[in-house]
Amino acid sequence: MRVLIAAGGTAGHINPALAIAGAIKAHRPDAEIHFAGRREGMEYRLVTKAGYPFHHIEVNGIQRKLTPKNIARNVQAVYHLALAGPRAKKMLRELKPDLVIGCGGYVSGPVVRCAAKMGIRTAIHEQNAFPGVTNKLLAKDVDVIFAAVPAAVEKLGAPEKTSVVGNPVRPEIFMQNRDLARSKLDAGQRTVILSFGGSLGARRINEVVAELVAWEKSCPWNILHIHATGSRGVELFRKLMAEKGVQPGSRLQVQEYIENMPELLAAADLVISRAGALTLAELEAVGRAAILIPSPNVAENHQYYNALELQKAGAAVVIEEKDLTGPVLVQTVQQLVQENGKLAVMGKMARALAEPESLEKIWAKLAELMEQ
């Protein structure tokens, strides 16, 4: 059995793809799994680190806001798009996959569409309640559609072949030992706060977290804070820390990117983050309280609506970026930390939303497809 998975752009597309690949290998150890994506994208690093063969195909999105820089990007995007179809066809002819799966990102488009036209079995997974453009376009052509939530089914336009399976979470998320993870951090009885704004970093999150850690320095609660700046936030956060007279140490750990997310989620008591579909699925899987700051720069404002589901369940507090200031974040954290047992209760509410059987549901449907 040979499988080609196309995914790219963000960890929210790539990590579910890796989780699906792991599930296939668990059930079919003889399966040969390949990935397609951009070499300059995050997918190349994550996929090759996981040990899967990687095949390069360049596809870029069209920028809607027309600036001189974006016009140049759009010219390049059109050029790459014109070449993507022939390159995808060549890749498929060489690999001869039995199954092609798209997990989102622009790269999924030409690869999955070409596979469908060639008569190869195809499937896609949509992580959000508001489907991305690529998956909406592919839905009519593929054999099987996986949706994370019921709200996406009608929007994808093919309910007769859509199964609601949740968002697949990497098995290692479930396998962590909380006591061991906290011991490695020397957390003791401290409240552990984990904050991040994505692999690139979110400027506003870096700014307000800088104010939060300055407050934590003299607050009455014993807090260990771990913050990931993202690649674009390294210098900004360092500058903000210097201005506030705060240095990383026993109460603050700062890094660019979190390589050991499963372990840190296990150790955390409170997570401050964006509200991407994968992040929410992992928070639910481990049962962690959260302060969610939805990105305002996503289609259909889908992160906000995703985050609201956790807030309604009592598992999170949602702060829109337009309302986000340092004092607002400090006040929110203070209210959650000072109420004894509050974070644990929120964590239980998050765990009740989890879909632990997501990968098994996906595998069952793929196995059924392969038997047809």
C-alpha positions as CSV (number, residue, x, y, z in Angstrom):
1,M,0.0,0.0,0.0
2,R,1.5,3.3,-1.1
3,V,0.0,6.6,0.2
4,L,0.8,10.2,-0.8
5,I,-0.3,12.9,1.6
6,A,-0.3,16.6,0.6
7,A,-0.3,19.2,3.3
8,G,1.3,22.5,3.9
9,G,1.4,26.1,5.1
10,T,0.8,25.7,8.9
11,A,1.3,23.1,11.6
12,G,-2.5,23.0,11.7
13,H,-2.4,21.2,8.4
14,I,0.8,19.3,8.8
15,N,0.4,17.8,12.2
16,P,-3.0,16.2,11.4
17,A,-1.4,14.8,8.3
18,L,1.5,13.3,10.3
19,A,-1.1,11.9,12.7
20,I,-3.0,10.2,9.9
21,A,0.3,8.8,8.5
22,G,1.1,7.3,11.9
23,A,-2.4,5.7,12.1
24,I,-1.9,4.1,8.7
25,K,1.5,2.8,9.6
26,A,0.1,1.4,12.9
27,H,-2.6,-0.6,11.0
28,R,-0.5,-1.3,8.0
29,P,3.2,-1.5,8.9
30,D,4.1,-2.4,5.3
31,A,2.5,0.9,4.0
32,E,4.8,3.2,2.1
33,I,3.9,6.8,2.9
34,H,5.2,9.9,1.1
35,F,4.5,13.6,1.5
36,A,4.2,16.4,-0.9
37,G,4.7,20.1,0.0
38,R,6.8,23.2,-0.3
39,R,10.4,22.8,0.5
40,E,10.5,26.4,1.9
41,G,7.4,25.7,4.1
42,M,7.2,24.3,7.6
43,E,6.1,20.9,6.1
44,Y,9.6,20.1,4.9
45,R,11.2,20.4,8.3
46,L,8.4,18.5,10.2
47,V,7.9,15.8,7.6
48,T,11.6,15.0,7.1
49,K,12.1,15.0,10.9
50,A,9.4,12.4,11.1
51,G,11.3,10.3,8.6
52,Y,8.9,10.3,5.6
53,P,10.0,10.8,2.0
54,F,9.3,14.4,0.9
55,H,8.4,15.5,-2.7
56,H,8.7,19.2,-3.5
57,I,5.9,21.0,-5.3
58,E,5.7,24.8,-5.2
59,V,2.2,26.3,-4.8
60,N,1.5,29.8,-3.4
61,G,-1.7,31.6,-2.4
62,I,-3.0,34.7,-4.1
63,Q,-2.7,37.9,-2.0
64,R,-6.0,39.8,-1.9
65,K,-4.6,43.1,-0.7
66,L,-3.0,44.7,-3.7
67,T,0.3,46.3,-2.8
68,P,3.4,46.4,-5.1
69,K,5.0,43.6,-3.0
70,N,1.8,41.5,-3.2
71,I,1.4,42.1,-6.9
72,A,4.9,40.6,-7.4
73,R,3.9,37.7,-5.2
74,N,0.7,37.1,-7.2
75,V,2.7,37.0,-10.4
76,Q,4.9,34.3,-8.9
77,A,1.9,32.5,-7.5
78,V,0.2,32.3,-11.0
79,Y,3.5,31.1,-12.4
80,H,3.8,28.3,-9.8
81,L,0.1,27.4,-10.2
82,A,0.6,26.9,-14.0
83,L,3.4,24.5,-13.3
84,A,1.8,22.7,-10.4
85,G,-0.6,20.6,-12.4
86,P,2.1,19.1,-14.7
87,R,4.4,18.6,-11.7
88,A,1.7,16.9,-9.7
89,K,0.9,14.6,-12.6
90,K,4.6,13.7,-13.0
91,M,4.9,13.0,-9.3
92,L,1.9,10.7,-9.3
93,R,3.1,8.8,-12.3
94,E,6.4,8.2,-10.7
95,L,5.1,7.2,-7.2
96,K,2.0,5.3,-8.4
97,P,0.1,5.8,-5.0
98,D,-2.9,3.7,-4.2
99,L,-4.3,6.5,-2.1
100,V,-3.8,10.3,-2.0
101,I,-4.9,12.4,1.0
102,G,-5.1,16.1,1.2
103,C,-4.9,17.8,4.6
104,G,-5.1,21.4,3.6
105,G,-2.9,24.1,2.4
106,Y,-2.5,25.3,-1.2
107,V,-0.3,22.3,-2.1
108,S,-3.3,19.9,-1.6
109,G,-5.1,21.4,-4.5
110,P,-3.2,20.3,-7.6
111,V,-2.0,17.0,-6.1
112,V,-5.4,15.8,-5.0
113,R,-7.3,17.1,-8.0
114,C,-4.8,15.5,-10.4
115,A,-5.0,12.2,-8.5
116,A,-8.8,12.2,-8.7
117,K,-8.7,12.8,-12.5
118,M,-6.2,9.9,-12.8
119,G,-8.6,7.6,-11.0
120,I,-6.6,7.2,-7.9
121,R,-8.5,6.9,-4.6
122,T,-8.6,10.3,-2.8
123,A,-9.6,11.7,0.6
124,I,-9.4,15.1,2.2
125,H,-9.5,16.3,5.9
126,E,-11.0,19.7,6.8
127,Q,-9.9,20.9,10.3
128,N,-12.1,23.9,10.6
129,A,-15.8,24.7,10.9
130,F,-15.4,27.1,8.0
131,P,-13.6,25.1,5.3
132,G,-10.7,26.4,3.4
133,V,-10.9,27.4,-0.2
134,T,-8.8,24.4,-1.4
135,N,-10.9,21.8,0.3
136,K,-14.2,23.4,-0.9
137,L,-12.9,23.1,-4.4
138,L,-11.7,19.6,-4.0
139,A,-14.8,18.2,-2.2
140,K,-16.8,17.4,-5.4
141,D,-13.9,15.4,-6.9
142,V,-12.7,13.2,-4.0
143,D,-14.0,9.9,-2.8
144,V,-14.1,10.6,0.9
145,I,-14.3,13.7,3.0
146,F,-13.4,14.0,6.7
147,A,-14.8,16.9,8.6
148,A,-13.7,17.9,12.1
149,V,-17.0,19.3,13.2
150,P,-20.7,19.0,12.0
151,A,-20.8,22.7,11.0
152,A,-18.4,22.0,8.2
153,V,-20.4,19.3,6.5
154,E,-22.9,21.5,4.5
155,K,-20.3,24.1,3.8
156,L,-18.1,21.5,2.0
157,G,-21.0,20.8,-0.3
158,A,-21.0,17.0,-0.4
159,P,-22.7,15.6,2.8
160,E,-23.3,12.2,1.2
161,K,-19.6,11.4,1.4
162,T,-18.6,13.4,4.4
163,S,-17.8,11.8,7.8
164,V,-17.4,13.9,11.0
165,V,-14.3,12.5,12.7
166,G,-12.9,15.4,14.8
167,N,-9.3,16.6,14.4
168,P,-6.7,13.8,14.6
169,V,-4.2,14.4,17.4
170,R,-0.8,12.9,17.5
171,P,-0.7,9.7,19.7
172,E,2.2,11.1,21.7
173,I,-0.2,13.8,23.0
174,F,-2.1,11.1,24.9
175,M,1.0,9.2,26.0
176,Q,2.6,11.8,28.2
177,N,3.1,11.4,31.9
178,R,2.2,14.7,33.6
179,D,4.3,14.1,36.7
180,L,7.4,13.2,34.7
181,A,6.9,16.2,32.4
182,R,6.6,18.6,35.3
183,S,9.6,17.0,37.0
184,K,11.8,17.7,33.9
185,L,10.8,21.4,34.2
186,D,11.4,21.4,38.0
187,A,7.9,22.8,38.3
188,G,7.2,21.4,41.7
189,Q,3.9,22.9,43.0
190,R,4.1,25.9,40.8
191,T,1.4,27.0,38.3
192,V,2.8,26.3,34.9
193,I,1.7,28.8,32.1
194,L,2.5,27.9,28.5
195,S,2.1,30.6,25.9
196,F,2.7,30.8,22.1
197,G,1.5,32.5,19.0
198,G,2.4,30.0,16.3
199,S,5.7,29.1,14.6
200,L,6.2,32.5,13.1
201,G,5.0,34.3,16.2
202,A,2.2,36.8,16.7
203,R,3.4,40.3,17.5
204,R,0.4,41.3,19.7
205,I,0.7,38.1,21.7
206,N,4.4,38.7,22.3
207,E,3.7,42.3,23.4
208,V,1.0,41.4,26.0
209,V,2.9,38.3,27.2
210,A,5.8,40.6,27.9
211,E,3.6,42.6,30.2
212,L,2.3,39.4,31.8
213,V,5.7,38.0,32.7
214,A,6.7,41.4,34.1
215,W,3.7,41.2,36.4
216,E,4.5,37.6,37.3
217,K,7.9,38.6,38.6
218,S,6.3,40.2,41.6
219,C,2.8,38.6,41.8
220,P,1.9,36.6,44.9
221,W,1.6,33.3,43.1
222,N,4.5,31.0,42.3
223,I,4.4,30.8,38.5
224,L,6.6,29.1,36.0
225,H,6.0,30.6,32.5
226,I,7.2,29.0,29.3
227,H,6.9,31.3,26.2
228,A,7.6,30.6,22.5
229,T,8.2,33.8,20.6
230,G,8.0,32.4,17.0
231,S,10.7,33.1,14.5
232,R,9.6,36.7,13.8
233,G,9.3,37.5,17.5
234,V,12.7,36.6,18.9
235,E,14.2,40.1,18.7
236,L,11.0,41.9,19.7
237,F,10.5,39.8,22.8
238,R,14.1,40.1,23.8
239,K,13.8,43.9,23.5
240,L,10.6,44.0,25.5
241,M,12.1,41.9,28.3
242,A,15.1,44.2,28.5
243,E,12.8,47.3,28.7
244,K,10.9,45.7,31.6
245,G,14.0,44.5,33.4
246,V,13.0,40.8,33.1
247,Q,15.4,38.0,32.2
248,P,14.7,34.3,31.5
249,G,15.5,32.2,34.6
250,S,13.9,29.9,37.0
251,R,10.5,31.5,36.6
252,L,10.6,32.2,32.8
253,Q,11.8,30.1,29.9
254,V,11.8,31.6,26.5
255,Q,12.3,29.8,23.2
256,E,11.7,30.4,19.5
257,Y,9.7,27.3,18.7
258,I,8.3,24.5,20.9
259,E,9.7,21.2,19.7
260,N,8.3,19.2,22.6
261,M,4.7,20.4,22.6
262,P,3.2,17.1,23.9
263,E,5.5,17.2,26.9
264,L,4.8,20.9,27.7
265,L,1.1,20.5,27.3
266,A,1.2,17.7,29.8
267,A,3.1,19.9,32.3
268,A,1.0,23.0,31.8
269,D,-1.9,24.2,34.0
270,L,-2.9,27.1,31.7
271,V,-2.3,27.7,28.0
272,I,-2.4,31.1,26.3
273,S,-2.5,30.7,22.5
274,R,-4.3,31.3,19.2
275,A,-7.3,29.2,18.5
276,G,-6.3,27.1,15.5
277,A,-8.2,23.9,15.1
278,L,-5.2,21.6,15.9
279,T,-4.3,23.6,19.0
280,L,-7.9,23.3,20.3
281,A,-7.9,19.6,19.6
282,E,-4.7,19.1,21.6
283,L,-6.0,21.2,24.5
284,E,-9.1,19.1,24.6
285,A,-7.1,15.9,24.3
286,V,-4.9,16.7,27.4
287,G,-7.7,18.6,29.2
288,R,-6.0,22.0,29.7
289,A,-7.6,25.4,30.7
290,A,-6.9,28.1,28.1
291,I,-7.0,31.8,27.3
292,L,-7.6,31.9,23.6
293,I,-6.7,34.8,21.4
294,P,-8.2,34.1,17.9
295,S,-6.2,35.3,14.9
296,P,-8.2,38.1,13.2
297,N,-6.3,37.3,9.9
298,V,-8.1,34.1,9.0
299,A,-10.9,33.3,6.5
300,E,-14.5,33.7,7.9
301,N,-13.0,34.5,11.3
302,H,-13.1,30.8,12.0
303,Q,-10.7,30.8,14.9
304,Y,-13.1,33.0,16.9
305,Y,-16.0,30.6,16.3
306,N,-13.8,27.6,17.1
307,A,-12.7,29.2,20.4
308,L,-16.3,30.1,21.4
309,E,-17.1,26.4,21.6
310,L,-14.5,26.0,24.4
311,Q,-15.7,29.1,26.2
312,K,-19.3,28.0,26.1
313,A,-18.2,24.7,27.6
314,G,-16.4,26.5,30.4
315,A,-13.0,25.3,29.2
316,A,-11.5,28.6,28.0
317,V,-11.7,32.4,28.1
318,V,-11.7,34.1,24.7
319,I,-10.1,37.5,24.2
320,E,-10.4,39.0,20.8
321,E,-7.3,40.7,19.6
322,K,-9.0,44.1,19.2
323,D,-9.7,43.9,23.0
324,L,-6.3,42.5,24.0
325,T,-4.0,44.6,26.1
326,G,-1.4,43.8,28.7
327,P,-3.7,44.8,31.6
328,V,-6.6,42.7,30.2
329,L,-4.4,39.6,30.0
330,V,-2.9,40.1,33.4
331,Q,-6.4,40.6,35.0
332,T,-7.7,37.4,33.2
333,V,-4.7,35.3,34.4
334,Q,-5.0,36.7,37.9
335,Q,-8.7,35.8,38.1
336,L,-8.1,32.2,36.9
337,V,-5.0,31.6,39.1
338,Q,-6.4,33.0,42.3
339,E,-9.5,30.8,42.4
340,N,-8.5,27.5,43.9
341,G,-9.2,24.6,41.6
342,K,-10.5,26.8,38.7
343,L,-7.9,25.7,36.2
344,A,-8.5,22.0,37.0
345,V,-12.2,22.4,36.5
346,M,-11.7,24.1,33.1
347,G,-9.3,21.3,32.1
348,K,-12.0,18.7,32.8
349,M,-14.5,20.7,30.7
350,A,-11.9,20.7,27.8
351,R,-11.3,17.0,28.1
352,A,-15.1,16.4,27.8
353,L,-14.9,17.9,24.3
354,A,-12.1,15.6,23.0
355,E,-12.6,13.2,20.2
356,P,-10.0,10.4,21.1
357,E,-11.3,8.0,18.4
358,S,-10.6,10.4,15.5
359,L,-7.7,8.5,14.0
360,E,-9.5,5.1,14.3
361,K,-12.6,6.6,12.5
362,I,-10.3,7.9,9.8
363,W,-8.5,4.6,9.4
364,A,-11.7,2.7,9.3
365,K,-13.1,4.8,6.4
366,L,-9.8,4.7,4.5
367,A,-9.6,0.9,4.9
368,E,-13.2,0.7,3.5
369,L,-12.2,2.9,0.6
370,M,-9.2,0.8,-0.3
371,E,-11.4,-2.3,-0.4
372,Q,-13.7,-0.9,-3.0
